[in-house]
């Protein structure tokens, strides 16, 4: 029984401690904290009061550099299509129409020559990478600090930034087709119209490299070319065959070389050397037989040593031992 009453006492003590803490915070519930931003100095100074805010009537301020929903300033857009090409999820859809002339200037002075018939951004596909904002040349596409754009239907996340109506789109397309048709067909212009038009720029002459001709050889006088050198003609007399008698043939005379006189200005040429043809007698060459040198009787050649002859030993059978 004693343990039973002890348990009742401990439960009563713990209950009173919990109620004290609850009634202590109940007094502070009449006060509420002000929604200071995290970058403000008084953000950490509030230690008492309710932290819960009555959203959407109350909300904590979002920093200006927050990167949430995309926004396009269409007046500064030149419809360059860079943002649509760099988008990794293809959430930007653009339909450009080329203008026949400059239609205006952006805030930084860039001329606008393309109409934006369609510029839609599907935020349900966006991955908030920020690549489209970095490649934009006029910085018209930015990520705003609007973070709450929840919708019941996902199709409502497709935001359109084009300001052209269907009638304007059809009119601009018709103007572009007429401009291209007039550009393709050459207009018949009279002589008066040609005088008013500025003279067309002459095409630049193409540069052709000159081929350098080889210089002609000049003689010492420097007036005429040197005549070509003429090769000398060699006149060789026919050989006379020896008679059938037993007489030895006489030595044939050497052939005479007739050289024409040199021409002035020509280079000196080497004289040709003519060798007499070999006759039958000259072809025969006497070859003496080689004689081996004599050996002295005293010098004897050493005889080869005889190899020793191996004789096998006879096998002697062992005597069997007597069994005792």
C-alpha positions in Angstrom: 0.0 0.0 0.0 2.9 2.4 0.8 4.2 2.1 -2.8 0.8 2.9 -4.2 0.6 6.2 -2.4 4.2 7.1 -3.3 3.4 6.7 -7.0 0.4 9.1 -6.6 2.6 11.7 -5.0 5.2 11.6 -7.8 2.6 11.9 -10.5 1.1 15.0 -8.8 4.5 16.7 -8.6 5.3 16.1 -12.3 1.9 17.4 -13.2 2.3 20.7 -11.3 5.8 21.3 -12.9 4.4 20.9 -16.4 1.4 23.2 -15.7 3.8 25.9 -14.4 5.7 25.9 -17.6 2.5 26.0 -19.6 1.0 28.9 -17.7 4.4 30.7 -18.0 4.2 30.6 -21.8 0.4 31.4 -21.7 1.3 34.9 -20.5 3.6 35.5 -23.5 1.0 34.3 -26.0 -0.7 37.7 -25.9 2.5 39.2 -27.5 3.7 38.5 -31.1 7.0 38.9 -32.8 7.5 41.4 -35.6 8.4 39.9 -39.0 12.0 41.1 -39.3 14.2 39.9 -42.1 17.2 37.7 -41.4 19.6 40.5 -42.5 18.1 43.0 -40.1 19.8 43.7 -36.8 16.7 43.2 -34.7 16.1 39.7 -36.0 17.8 38.0 -33.0 16.8 40.5 -30.4 13.2 39.2 -30.0 13.3 36.4 -27.4 9.6 36.5 -26.3 6.4 36.3 -28.1 4.7 34.1 -30.7 6.9 33.1 -33.6 4.1 31.8 -35.8 2.9 34.2 -38.5 -0.6 34.5 -39.9 0.4 33.6 -43.5 -0.4 35.1 -46.1 -1.4 38.2 -44.1 2.0 38.2 -42.5 5.3 36.8 -43.9 9.0 37.2 -43.3 10.7 39.5 -45.9 12.5 37.7 -48.7 16.0 39.0 -49.7 16.2 40.9 -52.9 18.7 38.4 -54.4 16.2 35.5 -54.0 16.1 33.3 -57.2 12.6 32.0 -57.6 10.1 32.8 -60.4 11.4 34.0 -63.8 10.3 37.3 -65.3 11.0 38.7 -68.7 11.0 42.5 -69.5 9.6 42.2 -73.0 10.5 45.8 -73.9 14.2 45.1 -73.5 14.0 41.7 -75.2 15.7 41.4 -78.6 14.4 37.8 -79.1 17.9 36.4 -79.6 16.7 32.9 -78.6 19.8 32.3 -76.4 17.8 31.5 -73.2 15.8 28.9 -75.0 18.9 27.2 -76.4 20.8 27.0 -73.1 17.8 25.8 -71.0 18.5 22.2 -69.9 14.8 21.3 -69.4 13.3 23.3 -72.4 10.9 25.3 -70.3 11.2 28.5 -72.6 9.2 28.5 -75.8 9.8 31.4 -78.3 8.4 32.1 -81.8 10.2 35.1 -83.5 9.0 37.1 -86.5 11.7 39.1 -88.4 10.9 42.8 -88.8 11.5 44.6 -92.1 13.2 47.5 -90.3 14.4 48.5 -86.8 11.4 48.6 -84.5 13.0 50.3 -81.5 15.8 50.3 -78.9 16.3 48.6 -75.6 17.2 50.4 -72.4 20.9 49.9 -73.1 20.7 51.1 -76.7 20.6 47.7 -78.5 18.4 47.9 -81.7 15.4 45.6 -81.9 14.8 43.9 -85.3 12.6 40.8 -84.3 9.1 40.6 -83.0 8.2 38.2 -80.2 5.1 36.5 -81.4 5.4 34.0 -78.5 7.5 34.0 -75.3 6.2 31.5 -72.8 8.0 30.1 -69.7 6.7 26.9 -68.1 7.7 27.2 -64.4 6.5 23.7 -63.7 9.5 22.4 -65.7 12.0 25.0 -64.4 14.9 23.7 -62.3 16.0 27.2 -61.1 19.5 26.8 -62.5 19.8 30.5 -63.6 21.6 29.7 -66.9 19.0 31.6 -69.0 19.7 34.8 -67.0 23.5 34.6 -67.4 23.4 34.3 -71.2 20.8 37.1 -71.7 22.7 40.0 -73.6 20.3 42.7 -72.5 19.6 41.3 -68.9 15.9 41.4 -69.5 15.4 37.9 -68.1 15.7 37.7 -64.3 14.8 35.5 -61.4 12.6 37.4 -58.9 12.0 36.9 -55.2 8.4 35.7 -55.8 8.4 32.3 -54.2 4.7 31.6 -53.8 3.1 30.8 -57.1 1.3 27.6 -56.2 -1.7 26.7 -58.4 -4.4 24.0 -58.4 -3.9 23.3 -62.1 -0.3 22.7 -63.3 -1.2 24.3 -66.7 -1.4 27.7 -64.9 2.4 27.6 -64.3 2.9 28.6 -68.0 3.5 32.3 -68.0 3.2 34.3 -71.3 5.2 37.6 -71.7 4.3 38.4 -75.4 2.2 41.5 -75.9 1.3 40.8 -79.6 -2.3 39.9 -80.5 -3.3 37.4 -83.2 -4.1 40.2 -85.6 -0.7 41.8 -85.0 1.0 38.5 -85.6 -0.8 37.9 -88.9 0.0 41.5 -90.0 3.7 41.2 -89.3 3.9 37.9 -91.1 2.2 39.3 -94.1 4.6 42.3 -94.2 7.6 39.9 -94.0 6.4 37.8 -96.9 5.8 40.8 -99.1 9.3 42.1 -98.2 10.9 38.8 -99.1 8.9 38.5 -102.3 10.0 42.0 -103.4 13.6 41.3 -102.5 13.6 38.1 -104.7 12.1 39.7 -107.8 14.4 42.3 -109.4 12.6 45.6 -109.7 12.7 47.2 -113.2 14.2 50.6 -112.6 14.5 53.5 -115.2 17.5 55.7 -115.9 16.1 58.5 -113.6 15.7 56.1 -110.7 19.3 54.9 -111.2 20.6 58.4 -110.9 18.9 58.9 -107.5 20.3 55.7 -106.1 23.8 55.8 -104.8 26.4 54.1 -106.9 27.0 50.5 -106.0 30.3 49.7 -104.5 32.7 48.3 -107.1 33.9 44.8 -106.3 37.4 44.6 -105.0 39.9 43.2 -107.5 41.1 39.8 -106.7 44.8 39.5 -106.1 46.6 37.1 -108.4 50.2 36.3 -107.6 52.6 37.0 -110.4 54.7 34.2 -111.8 58.3 35.1 -111.8 60.0 34.2 -115.1 63.5 32.8 -115.0 66.2 35.4 -116.1 67.7 34.8 -119.5 71.5 34.1 -119.6 73.5 37.2 -120.6 76.9 37.2 -122.3 79.8 39.3 -121.3 78.7 42.0 -123.7 75.2 41.9 -122.1 73.3 42.3 -125.4 72.5 38.8 -126.7 72.1 35.4 -125.3 75.1 33.1 -125.4 74.8 30.4 -128.1 74.3 26.8 -127.0 77.5 24.7 -126.8 77.8 22.2 -129.7 79.1 18.8 -128.7 82.2 17.8 -130.7 81.8 14.9 -133.2 84.2 12.0 -132.9 85.4 10.4 -136.2 86.8 7.0 -135.7 88.5 5.2 -138.7 87.5 1.6 -139.4 89.8 -1.1 -138.2 91.7 -3.3 -140.7 91.5 -7.0 -140.2 94.9 -8.8 -140.1 95.9 -11.0 -143.1 95.6 -14.7 -143.0 99.4 -15.2 -143.3 101.4 -16.2 -140.3 102.7 -12.7 -139.9 102.0 -10.9 -136.7 99.6 -8.0 -137.1 101.1 -4.5 -136.8 100.0 -2.2 -134.1 97.0 -0.2 -135.1 97.3 3.5 -135.1 95.3 5.4 -132.5 92.0 7.0 -133.7 92.1 10.6 -134.5 89.7 12.9 -132.6 88.4 15.8 -134.6 87.2 18.6 -132.3 85.4 21.6 -133.7 86.6 25.0 -132.7 85.1 26.5 -129.5 82.3 29.1 -129.7 82.7 32.4 -127.8 80.8 32.5 -124.6 80.3 28.8 -124.3 81.7 26.9 -121.3 84.9 24.8 -121.8 84.1 21.1 -122.3 86.3 18.3 -121.2 87.9 16.4 -124.1 86.5 12.9 -124.6 88.9 10.0 -123.9 88.6 7.2 -126.5 90.0 3.9 -125.5 91.1 1.4 -128.3 89.0 -1.7 -128.5 90.6 -4.8 -127.2 91.7 -7.3 -129.9 91.7 -11.1 -129.7 95.4 -11.2 -128.9 95.0 -8.6 -126.1 92.2 -10.7 -124.6 94.5 -13.6 -124.1 96.1 -13.2 -120.7 98.9 -15.5 -119.7 98.4 -16.8 -116.2 101.3 -18.5 -114.5 100.4 -21.5 -112.4 100.9 -21.1 -108.7 103.8 -23.2 -107.3 103.5 -24.4 -103.7 106.6 -23.6 -101.6 109.0 -26.5 -101.0 109.2 -28.0 -97.6 112.5 -28.9 -95.9 113.2 -32.5 -95.2 114.3 -31.6 -91.7 111.0 -30.1 -90.7 108.6 -32.9 -90.1 104.9 -32.4 -89.4 103.8 -33.4 -85.9 101.8 -36.6 -85.8 98.4 -36.6 -84.1 98.3 -38.4 -80.7 96.4 -41.6 -80.5 93.4 -41.7 -78.3 93.4 -44.3 -75.4 91.3 -47.4 -76.0 88.8 -48.3 -73.3 88.6 -51.9 -72.4 85.7 -53.2 -70.3 86.4 -55.2 -67.2 84.9 -58.7 -66.9 82.2 -59.1 -64.3 83.1 -61.7 -61.7 80.0 -63.4 -60.1 79.8 -63.3 -56.4 80.0 -66.5 -54.4 76.8 -67.3 -52.4 77.2 -67.3 -48.7 76.8 -70.5 -46.8 73.8 -70.6 -44.6 74.7 -71.5 -41.1 
